[in-house]
């Protein structure tokens, strides 16, 4: 009889142990989830300078009207690009048309990346003095008129995010609610329907330099007949030396 009671007690104890362990785990895991800032897959903060290694004639100088090679424009897109008039943009006060979210990362200059708060990453550009805010977890744009930088929804992607086995982590950003503007300074257009999808990757070179690669895809059913994809490189700087905010220009 005593043996039976011992066996029953032992079985009941063993059955209770997992529940106790689960309860303890539940207590430990009951705290708030880490913020996007605390759980960042890669550290993008600091100062960066663009390194132009391709598309020099489209980025370092303003191309001539009608030079829109490499952009898959629709016939309507070509018509609008061929009508580009920077003097009209200046008169209308829309000099920032080529500094909107679909194009700003291609504008040569410097970036300053900081955290606006625990859930919002901020990028300031010295070219055009633009500010981009990447919102984690907030999927809907606010009411109001579209802006040059639109509304950006961000998420960390760990373990490569499906973009290659060597990635440690990416930042994916999708931007909508954008004011119409230019993909290039010579009037190559994007519309208010444009959707910008970006991937931010950072890696360290063998010499210790830190690099940022921004892959941008612009989908626009009005002016391009397939996604316009670019890849832009930035090198990290040790400090703010060279930071030189300049206003937008139409030419």
C-alpha positions in Angstrom: 0.0 0.0 0.0 2.8 2.4 0.9 4.5 1.6 -2.4 1.4 2.4 -4.3 1.0 5.7 -2.6 4.7 6.5 -3.3 4.2 5.8 -7.0 1.0 7.9 -7.3 2.7 10.8 -5.5 5.7 10.5 -7.8 3.6 10.6 -10.9 1.6 13.5 -9.7 4.8 15.4 -8.9 6.2 14.8 -12.4 3.0 15.9 -14.0 3.0 19.1 -12.1 6.6 20.0 -12.8 6.1 21.1 -16.5 3.2 23.3 -15.4 5.4 24.9 -12.8 8.1 25.5 -15.3 5.7 26.9 -17.9 4.3 29.1 -15.2 7.7 30.4 -14.3 8.5 31.0 -18.0 5.3 32.8 -18.4 6.2 35.1 -15.5 9.6 35.8 -17.0 8.2 36.4 -20.5 5.3 38.6 -19.3 7.3 41.8 -19.7 6.9 44.2 -22.7 8.5 43.2 -26.0 11.7 45.0 -26.8 11.3 48.2 -28.8 12.4 48.5 -32.5 15.3 50.6 -31.2 16.4 48.0 -28.7 15.9 45.1 -31.1 17.6 46.7 -34.2 18.9 44.1 -36.6 21.7 46.5 -37.7 22.9 49.8 -36.4 22.3 52.5 -38.9 22.9 55.5 -36.7 25.6 58.1 -37.4 26.8 60.1 -40.4 27.1 58.6 -43.9 28.3 60.0 -47.2 27.2 58.8 -50.6 29.8 57.2 -52.8 28.9 57.5 -56.5 30.3 54.7 -58.5 27.7 54.4 -61.3 25.0 56.6 -63.0 27.5 59.5 -62.6 25.9 61.5 -65.5 22.5 61.2 -63.9 23.5 61.9 -60.3 26.4 64.3 -60.2 25.1 66.7 -62.8 21.6 67.6 -64.1 21.0 65.6 -67.3 19.7 67.3 -70.4 16.0 67.2 -71.1 15.0 63.9 -72.7 17.9 61.9 -71.1 15.9 59.2 -69.2 17.9 56.1 -70.2 17.5 53.2 -67.7 14.1 54.3 -66.4 11.2 52.1 -67.8 8.9 55.0 -68.6 5.5 54.6 -70.0 4.5 56.8 -73.0 2.9 59.2 -70.6 6.0 59.3 -68.5 8.1 60.2 -71.5 5.7 62.9 -72.5 5.9 64.5 -69.0 9.7 64.2 -68.9 10.0 65.8 -72.3 8.0 68.8 -71.0 10.4 69.5 -68.1 10.9 73.2 -67.4 12.9 74.0 -64.2 12.0 77.7 -64.4 8.3 76.7 -64.0 9.3 74.6 -60.9 11.1 77.5 -59.4 8.2 79.9 -60.1 5.8 77.4 -58.5 8.0 76.9 -55.4 8.5 73.2 -56.2 12.3 73.0 -56.3 12.2 69.9 -54.1 10.5 67.7 -56.8 13.7 65.7 -57.2 14.3 65.3 -53.5 11.2 63.2 -52.6 11.3 59.7 -51.1 11.7 57.9 -54.5 14.8 59.9 -55.4 16.4 61.4 -52.3 18.8 58.5 -51.6 20.3 59.0 -55.1 21.1 62.6 -54.5 24.8 63.0 -53.7 25.3 64.2 -50.1 25.4 63.1 -46.5 22.9 61.4 -44.2 22.5 61.7 -40.5 20.6 58.7 -39.0 19.2 58.9 -35.4 16.3 57.6 -33.4 13.5 60.1 -33.1 12.0 57.8 -30.4 12.0 54.1 -29.6 9.6 53.4 -32.5 10.8 55.9 -35.2 14.1 56.0 -37.1 15.0 59.4 -38.5 17.1 60.2 -41.6 18.2 63.8 -42.3 19.9 64.7 -45.5 22.1 67.7 -46.1 21.1 67.7 -49.8 17.8 69.5 -49.9 17.6 69.5 -46.0 15.0 66.7 -46.1 13.8 64.6 -43.1 12.6 61.0 -43.4 10.8 59.2 -40.6 10.5 55.4 -40.6 7.6 54.2 -38.4 7.8 50.7 -37.0 4.4 49.0 -36.4 2.2 51.9 -37.7 0.8 50.8 -41.0 -1.6 53.5 -42.0 -0.6 57.0 -43.2 -2.2 59.9 -41.4 -4.9 62.0 -43.0 -3.7 65.1 -44.8 -1.9 66.1 -48.0 0.9 63.9 -49.4 4.4 65.2 -48.7 7.8 64.9 -50.4 8.9 62.1 -48.1 5.5 60.5 -47.7 4.7 58.0 -45.0 7.2 55.2 -44.3 6.4 51.9 -42.6 9.5 50.0 -41.4 10.3 46.5 -40.1 13.4 44.7 -39.2 14.2 41.5 -41.1 16.5 39.0 -39.4 18.5 36.2 -40.9 18.6 37.7 -44.4 14.9 38.4 -44.9 14.9 36.2 -47.9 17.4 38.3 -49.7 20.6 36.2 -49.4 22.2 33.8 -47.0 25.0 36.2 -46.0 22.7 38.8 -44.5 22.6 39.3 -40.7 19.7 41.6 -40.8 18.0 44.2 -43.0 15.7 47.1 -42.6 12.7 47.0 -45.0 10.8 50.3 -45.6 7.7 50.8 -47.6 6.7 54.4 -48.4 3.4 55.7 -49.8 1.4 59.0 -49.6 4.1 60.8 -51.6 3.7 64.1 -53.3 4.4 63.8 -57.1 7.9 64.6 -58.2 10.9 63.5 -60.2 13.0 60.3 -60.2 15.8 62.3 -61.7 16.4 66.0 -61.6 15.7 66.5 -65.3 11.9 65.9 -64.9 11.7 62.1 -65.1 8.4 61.8 -63.2 6.7 59.7 -60.5 3.1 60.1 -59.6 1.1 60.3 -56.3 0.4 56.6 -56.8 4.1 55.6 -56.5 5.1 53.0 -53.9 8.7 52.9 -52.8 10.2 49.7 -51.3 13.7 50.0 -49.8 16.1 47.5 -48.2 18.9 48.9 -46.0 21.9 46.6 -45.5 25.1 47.4 -43.6 28.4 45.5 -43.7 32.0 46.0 -42.7 34.8 45.9 -45.3 38.1 44.1 -44.7 39.8 47.4 -43.9 37.2 48.2 -41.2 35.1 50.7 -43.2 31.4 50.5 -42.6 29.2 50.5 -45.7 25.4 51.0 -46.1 23.7 49.7 -49.2 20.2 51.0 -50.0 18.3 49.0 -52.6 15.2 51.0 -53.9 12.3 49.8 -56.0 9.8 52.4 -57.3 6.5 51.0 -58.5 4.3 53.6 -60.3 1.3 52.5 -62.5 1.2 55.9 -64.1 4.7 56.7 -65.3 6.7 53.4 -65.2 5.8 50.1 -66.8 8.0 48.0 -64.5 9.7 48.7 -61.1 12.6 51.2 -61.3 15.3 49.6 -59.2 18.5 51.2 -58.0 21.3 50.4 -55.5 23.0 53.2 -53.7 26.2 53.0 -51.5 27.1 55.1 -48.5 30.3 55.0 -46.4 30.1 55.7 -42.6 31.9 58.8 -41.3 33.5 59.2 -37.9 31.8 62.5 -37.2 29.8 65.4 -38.6 32.7 66.9 -40.5 31.6 68.0 -44.0 27.9 68.1 -43.0 26.6 71.0 -45.1 22.8 71.4 -45.3 21.7 73.0 -48.6 18.3 73.9 -49.9 16.6 72.1 -52.8 17.4 73.4 -56.3 15.5 72.9 -59.5 18.5 72.8 -61.9 
